[in-house]
Amino acid sequence: MKKVVLLFAVAAVTLVGCNNDEKKETISEENTENVESAIVDIHSSENSLDWAGVYEGTTPCADCKGIKTVLELNEDQTFILSQTYLGGSTGENELKQTGEFIWNHAGAMIRLRTETGGFQYKVGENQLWMLDVKGNTIEGDLADMYILKKTIQ
């Protein structure tokens, strides 16, 4: 009788031991899933796109036909910005600025450092979206006119 009880006790301990291992594996799998979902994507426009080049577009103008904008972004984080006011009361006026630009913390937007303050652009695949003074994408009927397209690769 003692042998049966002893055999039963060993079997019970073995079964309990196996069940505990299964629980540990389940917990381990759940922890792995949580870690995988916490991995942050480190890709950004700054480090994933071929952003250097020349971008062009004609942006709206309150007192002229439009502003032809040509922006050259260089690998050394310098820029050349040319803005030509088309069909204004004094004819065509061209303003040219050069300087440096900086990326935001997320690597998605740039700010041109100019004497007049600065322009902000969201950097995308072969295009730049001009942003408003608060750094927001311009919306509305004319939103497409605030996009500069890359012309030289």
Backbone as a chain_set.jsonl record, in Angstrom:
{"seq": "MKKVVLLFAVAAVTLVGCNNDEKKETISEENTENVESAIVDIHSSENSLDWAGVYEGTTPCADCKGIKTVLELNEDQTFILSQTYLGGSTGENELKQTGEFIWNHAGAMIRLRTETGGFQYKVGENQLWMLDVKGNTIEGDLADMYILKKTIQ", "coords": {"N": [[0.826, -1.179, 0.0], [1.961, 1.194, 0.76], [3.724, 1.493, -1.298], [2.053, 2.027, -3.478], [0.915, 4.471, -2.767], [3.233, 6.009, -2.688], [4.02, 5.796, -5.361], [1.818, 7.055, -6.55], [2.153, 9.649, -5.486], [4.611, 10.426, -6.65], [3.859, 10.432, -9.343], [1.939, 12.47, -9.302], [3.506, 14.698, -8.586], [5.168, 14.823, -10.818], [3.304, 15.376, -12.866], [2.346, 17.888, -12.015], [4.699, 19.327, -12.157], [5.157, 19.314, -14.953], [2.917, 20.76, -15.847], [3.46, 23.304, -14.752], [5.693, 24.053, -16.255], [4.496, 24.373, -18.764], [2.88, 26.593, -18.276], [4.83, 28.515, -17.794], [5.988, 28.676, -20.33], [3.841, 29.757, -21.774], [3.579, 32.248, -20.56], [6.062, 33.25, -21.216], [5.861, 33.386, -24.051], [3.843, 35.344, -24.277], [5.177, 37.535, -23.163], [7.184, 37.855, -25.081], [5.68, 38.611, -27.312], [4.784, 41.125, -26.413], [7.209, 42.515, -26.239], [8.006, 42.506, -28.93], [5.984, 44.117, -30.045], [6.645, 46.492, -28.914], [8.869, 47.392, -30.2], [10.368, 50.026, -31.881], [9.984, 51.667, -34.96], [12.731, 52.749, -36.66], [13.107, 54.036, -39.018], [13.171, 56.93, -41.049], [12.349, 59.903, -42.933], [14.699, 61.295, -43.199], [16.781, 59.361, -42.926], [16.056, 57.324, -44.653], [15.185, 58.042, -47.185], [16.076, 59.272, -50.461], [16.658, 62.229, -50.339], [18.117, 64.506, -51.077], [18.439, 67.009, -53.579], [16.8, 68.834, -56.27], [13.854, 70.671, -55.973], [10.705, 71.71, -57.256], [7.966, 74.006, -57.733], [4.87, 75.85, -58.043], [3.631, 78.095, -55.907], [0.694, 79.467, -54.293], [-0.167, 82.984, -54.48], [-0.977, 86.082, -53.007], [-1.092, 88.623, -54.274], [-0.183, 88.256, -56.869], [0.356, 86.146, -59.808], [1.401, 83.771, -58.939], [3.969, 82.042, -57.087], [6.901, 80.998, -58.228], [8.75, 78.437, -57.042], [11.906, 77.217, -56.313], [13.8, 74.859, -54.804], [16.803, 73.768, -53.623], [18.197, 71.071, -52.033], [20.983, 70.057, -50.268], [23.356, 67.417, -49.557], [25.035, 68.13, -47.428], [23.434, 69.478, -45.728], [22.784, 72.072, -46.528], [21.091, 74.695, -48.32], [19.601, 76.137, -51.298], [17.376, 78.552, -52.059], [15.108, 79.728, -54.326], [12.805, 82.118, -55.216], [10.391, 83.226, -57.379], [8.305, 85.804, -58.07], [5.48, 85.823, -59.909], [4.072, 87.776, -62.473], [3.378, 90.076, -60.954], [2.577, 93.432, -59.747], [4.893, 94.88, -60.135], [6.201, 93.493, -62.097], [8.242, 90.578, -62.69], [9.746, 89.41, -59.822], [12.641, 88.188, -58.316], [13.69, 86.386, -55.548], [16.45, 85.252, -53.746], [17.797, 82.916, -51.546], [20.202, 81.519, -49.356], [21.483, 78.998, -47.189], [21.432, 77.003, -44.187], [19.745, 73.978, -43.306], [17.719, 72.305, -40.858], [16.853, 69.141, -39.43], [13.832, 67.91, -37.952], [13.238, 66.303, -34.745], [12.118, 63.768, -35.23], [12.956, 63.246, -37.766], [11.431, 63.753, -40.03], [10.677, 66.217, -41.002], [11.94, 69.363, -42.258], [13.54, 72.466, -41.459], [14.177, 75.5, -42.912], [16.807, 77.649, -42.354], [16.635, 80.974, -42.46], [17.112, 84.509, -43.144], [14.701, 85.779, -42.904], [13.232, 84.329, -41.128], [12.114, 81.477, -41.6], [11.294, 78.559, -43.491], [9.211, 75.666, -43.39], [9.2, 72.24, -44.212], [7.64, 69.158, -44.96], [9.172, 66.113, -45.561], [8.984, 63.896, -48.188], [8.716, 61.017, -50.381], [10.342, 61.936, -53.143], [9.148, 64.466, -53.052], [8.204, 67.566, -51.457], [6.276, 68.912, -48.854], [5.038, 72.019, -48.242], [4.791, 73.585, -45.119], [2.603, 75.156, -42.687], [3.025, 78.035, -40.458], [2.918, 76.884, -37.961], [3.846, 74.376, -38.354], [2.141, 72.556, -39.503], [0.522, 70.542, -42.017], [-0.609, 72.11, -44.949], [-3.963, 72.587, -45.705], [-7.012, 72.288, -47.624], [-8.591, 73.751, -50.595], [-6.421, 74.605, -52.128], [-4.319, 73.032, -51.394], [-2.742, 71.16, -52.852], [-1.124, 72.821, -54.299], [0.915, 73.542, -52.677], [2.91, 71.723, -52.754], [6.12, 70.705, -53.531], [7.825, 69.282, -56.21], [10.316, 66.828, -56.873], [12.91, 67.412, -59.168], [15.488, 66.971, -60.149], [17.495, 64.218, -59.769]], "CA": [[0.0, 0.0, 0.0], [2.849, 2.346, 0.808], [4.309, 1.654, -2.624], [1.033, 2.631, -4.335], [0.822, 5.876, -2.367], [4.481, 6.628, -3.113], [3.943, 5.883, -6.817], [0.833, 8.086, -6.831], [2.755, 10.935, -5.137], [5.624, 10.731, -7.679], [3.125, 10.758, -10.562], [1.313, 13.781, -9.098], [4.573, 15.716, -8.644], [5.605, 14.892, -12.211], [2.272, 16.08, -13.62], [2.345, 19.292, -11.589], [5.917, 19.91, -12.719], [4.934, 19.512, -16.388], [1.958, 21.845, -15.997], [4.133, 24.565, -14.447], [6.522, 24.404, -17.398], [3.631, 24.878, -19.815], [2.483, 27.949, -17.895], [5.988, 29.382, -17.985], [6.13, 28.901, -21.758], [2.781, 30.67, -22.176], [3.962, 33.576, -20.088], [7.206, 33.647, -22.012], [5.373, 33.768, -25.366], [3.15, 36.615, -24.131], [6.196, 38.568, -22.975], [7.85, 38.046, -26.365], [4.785, 39.404, -28.148], [4.8, 42.5, -25.924], [8.483, 43.119, -26.612], [7.982, 42.743, -30.363], [5.118, 45.245, -30.347], [7.253, 47.705, -28.379], [9.985, 47.794, -31.048], [10.048, 51.26, -32.582], [10.538, 51.764, -36.309], [13.704, 53.84, -36.653], [13.212, 54.622, -40.34], [12.613, 58.264, -41.18], [12.654, 60.52, -44.219], [16.105, 61.692, -43.167], [17.731, 58.268, -43.116], [15.553, 56.286, -45.549], [14.869, 58.563, -48.512], [17.086, 60.008, -51.217], [16.004, 63.53, -50.277], [18.93, 65.569, -51.668], [18.081, 67.287, -54.963], [16.116, 70.093, -56.577], [12.399, 70.561, -55.925], [10.067, 72.876, -57.867], [6.52, 74.125, -57.726], [4.363, 77.223, -58.026], [2.747, 78.227, -54.76], [-0.235, 80.59, -54.419], [0.287, 84.332, -54.114], [-2.138, 86.954, -52.791], [-1.124, 89.757, -55.197], [0.453, 87.929, -58.143], [-0.166, 84.91, -60.393], [1.957, 82.637, -58.227], [5.384, 82.143, -56.722], [7.67, 79.838, -58.683], [9.695, 78.12, -55.975], [12.908, 76.194, -56.614], [14.555, 74.614, -53.571], [17.84, 72.749, -53.746], [18.669, 70.547, -50.757], [22.269, 69.391, -50.433], [23.709, 66.4, -48.56], [25.68, 68.758, -46.267], [22.349, 70.194, -45.055], [22.671, 73.454, -46.978], [20.04, 74.841, -49.319], [19.467, 77.338, -52.121], [15.952, 78.775, -52.28], [14.819, 80.785, -55.296], [11.37, 82.369, -55.329], [10.1, 84.227, -58.402], [6.921, 86.27, -58.016], [5.049, 85.874, -61.299], [2.996, 88.669, -62.891], [2.987, 91.059, -59.948], [2.456, 94.815, -60.227], [6.225, 95.377, -60.521], [6.827, 92.493, -62.958], [8.743, 89.395, -62.005], [10.789, 89.661, -58.827], [13.231, 86.946, -57.823], [14.4, 86.424, -54.275], [17.288, 84.069, -53.612], [18.349, 82.774, -50.201], [20.996, 80.317, -49.116], [21.693, 78.778, -45.763], [21.421, 75.638, -43.692], [18.465, 73.496, -42.796], [17.823, 71.321, -39.782], [15.789, 68.138, -39.357], [13.174, 67.791, -36.653], [13.668, 65.148, -33.955], [11.63, 62.529, -35.844], [13.567, 63.061, -39.076], [10.388, 63.792, -41.054], [10.503, 67.579, -41.476], [13.105, 70.229, -42.213], [13.301, 73.907, -41.315], [15.218, 76.297, -43.538], [17.227, 78.795, -41.545], [16.774, 82.131, -43.331], [17.095, 85.801, -42.458], [13.317, 86.181, -42.694], [12.57, 83.382, -40.235], [12.35, 80.123, -42.071], [10.215, 77.76, -44.036], [9.215, 74.287, -42.94], [8.712, 71.293, -45.198], [7.589, 67.731, -44.657], [9.936, 65.461, -46.613], [8.424, 62.629, -48.634], [9.359, 60.388, -51.527], [10.43, 62.825, -54.311], [8.362, 65.688, -52.917], [8.201, 68.307, -50.195], [5.029, 69.619, -48.553], [5.249, 73.237, -47.476], [3.985, 73.58, -43.901], [2.268, 76.485, -42.178], [3.945, 78.529, -39.433], [2.878, 75.992, -36.798], [4.388, 73.074, -38.735], [1.061, 71.671, -39.95], [0.308, 70.443, -43.449], [-1.615, 73.052, -45.434], [-5.139, 71.878, -46.196], [-7.985, 73.094, -48.348], [-8.658, 73.639, -52.05], [-5.118, 74.888, -52.74], [-3.294, 72.229, -50.715], [-1.833, 70.553, -53.823], [-0.208, 73.844, -54.817], [1.996, 73.723, -51.704], [3.797, 70.57, -52.868], [7.233, 70.852, -54.465], [8.2, 67.98, -56.78], [11.744, 66.676, -57.147], [13.146, 67.451, -60.6], [16.818, 66.428, -60.421], [17.776, 63.157, -58.809]], "C": [[0.874, 1.249, 0.0], [3.46, 2.599, -0.559], [3.32, 2.328, -3.576], [0.91, 4.118, -4.038], [2.056, 6.625, -2.844], [4.479, 6.816, -4.636], [2.958, 6.977, -7.235], [1.41, 9.483, -6.567], [3.784, 11.352, -6.19], [4.935, 11.139, -8.975], [2.498, 12.15, -10.459], [2.344, 14.903, -9.197], [5.039, 15.905, -10.079], [4.592, 15.669, -13.047], [2.238, 17.564, -13.27], [3.56, 20.003, -12.17], [5.766, 20.197, -14.193], [3.978, 20.674, -16.624], [2.598, 23.19, -15.718], [5.016, 25.012, -15.605], [5.682, 24.976, -18.532], [3.187, 26.299, -19.51], [3.628, 28.918, -18.114], [6.182, 29.684, -19.463], [5.083, 29.881, -22.251], [3.124, 32.089, -21.765], [5.117, 34.108, -20.926], [6.779, 34.1, -23.406], [4.659, 35.117, -25.31], [4.148, 37.747, -23.967], [6.909, 38.866, -24.286], [6.983, 38.897, -27.28], [4.787, 40.86, -27.712], [6.082, 43.207, -26.316], [8.505, 43.43, -28.096], [7.118, 43.938, -30.711], [5.699, 46.548, -29.827], [8.439, 48.179, -29.208], [9.558, 48.986, -31.882], [10.721, 51.254, -33.947], [11.462, 52.972, -36.352], [13.905, 54.442, -38.039], [12.561, 55.988, -40.349], [12.924, 58.786, -42.575], [14.137, 60.855, -44.302], [17.04, 60.538, -43.498], [17.258, 57.198, -44.108], [15.312, 56.754, -46.981], [16.085, 59.226, -49.149], [16.554, 61.433, -51.38], [16.81, 64.651, -50.926], [18.542, 65.753, -53.132], [17.38, 68.617, -55.092], [14.613, 69.834, -56.653], [11.796, 71.847, -56.49], [8.557, 72.811, -57.721], [6.13, 75.585, -57.771], [3.323, 77.315, -56.929], [1.837, 79.44, -54.945], [0.359, 81.9, -53.929], [-0.941, 85.232, -54.026], [-2.229, 88.066, -53.835], [-0.338, 89.521, -56.491], [-0.119, 86.609, -58.645], [0.336, 83.661, -59.693], [3.421, 82.878, -57.916], [6.075, 80.866, -57.179], [8.774, 79.614, -57.669], [10.6, 76.989, -56.426], [13.77, 76.058, -55.369], [15.531, 73.475, -53.812], [18.311, 72.363, -52.351], [19.941, 69.74, -51.005], [22.535, 68.43, -49.282], [24.317, 67.001, -47.293], [24.729, 69.643, -45.476], [22.405, 71.705, -45.297], [21.588, 73.503, -48.045], [20.25, 76.112, -50.131], [17.985, 77.443, -52.447], [15.789, 79.958, -53.219], [13.311, 80.904, -55.415], [11.153, 83.503, -56.324], [8.615, 84.547, -58.348], [6.471, 86.557, -59.441], [3.906, 86.864, -61.504], [2.509, 89.632, -61.832], [2.944, 92.452, -60.541], [3.799, 95.396, -60.665], [6.956, 94.386, -61.423], [7.269, 91.296, -62.144], [9.887, 89.781, -61.067], [11.316, 88.331, -58.34], [13.977, 87.217, -56.529], [15.192, 85.137, -54.155], [17.886, 84.068, -52.209], [19.158, 81.482, -50.133], [21.171, 80.171, -47.614], [21.729, 77.296, -45.433], [20.0, 75.261, -43.297], [18.725, 72.461, -41.721], [16.622, 70.379, -39.852], [15.117, 68.207, -37.992], [13.611, 66.484, -35.991], [13.28, 63.818, -34.607], [12.249, 62.266, -37.212], [12.575, 63.095, -40.218], [10.232, 65.172, -41.685], [11.814, 68.343, -41.385], [12.647, 71.668, -42.016], [14.486, 74.613, -41.953], [15.546, 77.463, -42.614], [17.509, 79.966, -42.495], [16.755, 83.401, -42.496], [15.67, 86.226, -42.115], [12.549, 85.212, -41.806], [12.836, 81.965, -40.643], [11.098, 79.459, -42.567], [10.353, 76.355, -43.483], [8.605, 73.411, -44.029], [8.686, 69.893, -44.614], [8.241, 67.035, -45.842], [9.324, 64.097, -46.92], [9.201, 62.09, -49.815], [9.237, 61.307, -52.745], [9.517, 64.042, -54.243], [8.488, 66.277, -51.525], [6.84, 68.967, -50.049], [5.384, 70.85, -47.737], [4.295, 73.224, -46.293], [3.654, 75.001, -43.478], [3.221, 76.865, -41.039], [3.978, 77.661, -38.178], [3.42, 74.601, -37.107], [3.341, 72.069, -39.17], [0.97, 71.657, -41.474], [-0.806, 71.395, -43.851], [-2.742, 72.263, -46.083], [-6.039, 72.831, -46.955], [-7.877, 72.901, -49.847], [-7.296, 73.817, -52.72], [-3.993, 74.031, -52.174], [-2.282, 71.624, -51.683], [-0.819, 71.545, -54.38], [0.964, 74.102, -53.866], [2.941, 72.517, -51.682], [4.863, 70.869, -53.91], [7.661, 69.46, -54.906], [9.694, 67.974, -57.112], [11.95, 66.608, -58.662], [14.49, 66.844, -60.99], [17.152, 65.426, -59.355], [19.203, 63.191, -58.388]], "O": [[0.57, 2.235, -0.672], [3.691, 3.743, -0.948], [3.735, 3.134, -4.408], [0.813, 4.933, -4.956], [1.951, 7.743, -3.346], [4.885, 7.864, -5.138], [3.229, 7.737, -8.165], [1.173, 10.403, -7.351], [3.821, 12.519, -6.582], [5.369, 12.082, -9.637], [2.525, 12.917, -11.42], [2.087, 15.935, -9.818], [5.28, 17.033, -10.508], [4.972, 16.524, -13.847], [2.111, 18.404, -14.16], [3.464, 21.145, -12.62], [6.213, 21.248, -14.652], [4.21, 21.491, -17.516], [2.287, 24.154, -16.418], [5.089, 26.203, -15.909], [6.084, 25.937, -19.188], [3.126, 27.129, -20.417], [3.409, 30.037, -18.577], [6.504, 30.815, -19.825], [5.392, 30.752, -23.065], [2.97, 33.024, -22.551], [5.138, 35.282, -21.296], [7.287, 35.107, -23.899], [4.846, 35.949, -26.197], [3.984, 38.808, -24.568], [7.207, 40.026, -24.571], [7.483, 39.801, -27.95], [4.793, 41.751, -28.561], [6.05, 44.379, -26.689], [8.969, 44.498, -28.495], [7.483, 44.712, -31.596], [5.278, 47.619, -30.266], [8.969, 49.26, -28.953], [8.506, 48.959, -32.52], [11.886, 50.879, -34.073], [11.025, 54.096, -36.108], [14.79, 55.279, -38.219], [11.517, 56.188, -39.727], [13.688, 58.166, -43.314], [14.754, 60.712, -45.357], [17.987, 60.708, -44.266], [17.998, 56.252, -44.376], [15.244, 55.932, -47.895], [16.998, 59.68, -48.459], [16.057, 61.793, -52.447], [16.228, 65.67, -51.298], [18.336, 64.773, -53.849], [17.361, 69.424, -54.162], [14.163, 68.897, -57.313], [12.305, 72.94, -56.24], [7.957, 71.742, -57.605], [6.968, 76.462, -57.56], [2.264, 76.693, -57.008], [2.186, 80.355, -55.69], [1.256, 81.925, -53.086], [-1.837, 85.155, -54.866], [-3.332, 88.424, -54.247], [0.116, 90.47, -57.13], [-0.977, 86.014, -57.993], [-0.255, 82.592, -59.846], [4.031, 83.816, -58.43], [5.872, 79.794, -56.608], [9.625, 80.478, -57.455], [10.133, 75.937, -56.863], [14.397, 77.023, -54.93], [15.136, 72.362, -54.16], [18.766, 73.209, -51.581], [19.964, 68.849, -51.854], [22.015, 68.6, -48.179], [24.141, 66.455, -46.204], [25.157, 70.456, -44.656], [22.117, 72.505, -44.407], [21.214, 72.474, -48.607], [20.964, 77.028, -49.724], [17.406, 76.533, -53.041], [16.273, 81.055, -52.942], [12.619, 79.922, -55.68], [11.667, 84.606, -56.139], [7.771, 83.674, -58.554], [7.021, 87.436, -60.104], [2.896, 86.809, -60.803], [1.327, 89.975, -61.814], [3.246, 92.633, -61.72], [3.834, 96.313, -61.485], [8.183, 94.419, -61.513], [6.749, 91.03, -61.061], [10.867, 90.401, -61.482], [10.541, 87.442, -57.989], [14.781, 88.145, -56.43], [14.674, 84.055, -54.43], [18.412, 85.078, -51.742], [18.826, 80.487, -50.778], [21.018, 81.136, -46.866], [22.018, 76.455, -46.283], [19.171, 76.119, -42.995], [19.781, 71.831, -41.669], [15.531, 70.763, -40.272], [15.761, 68.527, -36.993], [14.278, 65.66, -36.615], [14.037, 62.85, -34.539], [12.085, 61.178, -37.763], [12.839, 62.526, -41.277], [9.707, 65.285, -42.792], [12.68, 68.034, -40.566], [11.523, 72.035, -42.359], [15.64, 74.371, -41.597], [14.653, 78.174, -42.153], [18.491, 79.952, -43.238], [16.43, 83.381, -41.309], [15.456, 86.953, -41.144], [11.321, 85.278, -41.747], [13.711, 81.312, -40.075], [9.99, 79.757, -42.122], [11.449, 75.903, -43.152], [7.629, 73.787, -44.679], [9.585, 69.492, -43.875], [7.912, 67.323, -46.993], [9.167, 63.256, -46.035], [10.227, 62.649, -50.201], [8.154, 61.442, -53.314], [9.15, 64.594, -55.281], [8.827, 65.594, -50.558], [6.308, 69.521, -51.011], [5.968, 70.736, -46.659], [3.12, 72.89, -46.445], [4.344, 75.945, -43.864], [4.121, 76.097, -40.7], [4.947, 77.695, -37.42], [3.455, 73.74, -36.229], [3.606, 70.868, -39.207], [1.3, 72.642, -42.135], [-1.831, 71.479, -43.174], [-2.503, 71.381, -46.907], [-5.839, 74.046, -46.924], [-7.171, 72.011, -50.322], [-7.05, 73.234, -53.776], [-2.823, 74.29, -52.457], [-1.091, 71.576, -51.377], [0.232, 71.144, -54.879], [1.904, 74.812, -54.224], [3.679, 72.314, -50.718], [4.547, 71.243, -55.04], [7.84, 68.565, -54.079], [10.254, 68.972, -57.566], [11.267, 65.856, -59.357], [14.609, 66.258, -62.066], [17.102, 65.737, -58.165], [19.627, 62.368, -57.577]]}, "num_chains": 1, "name": "protein.A"}
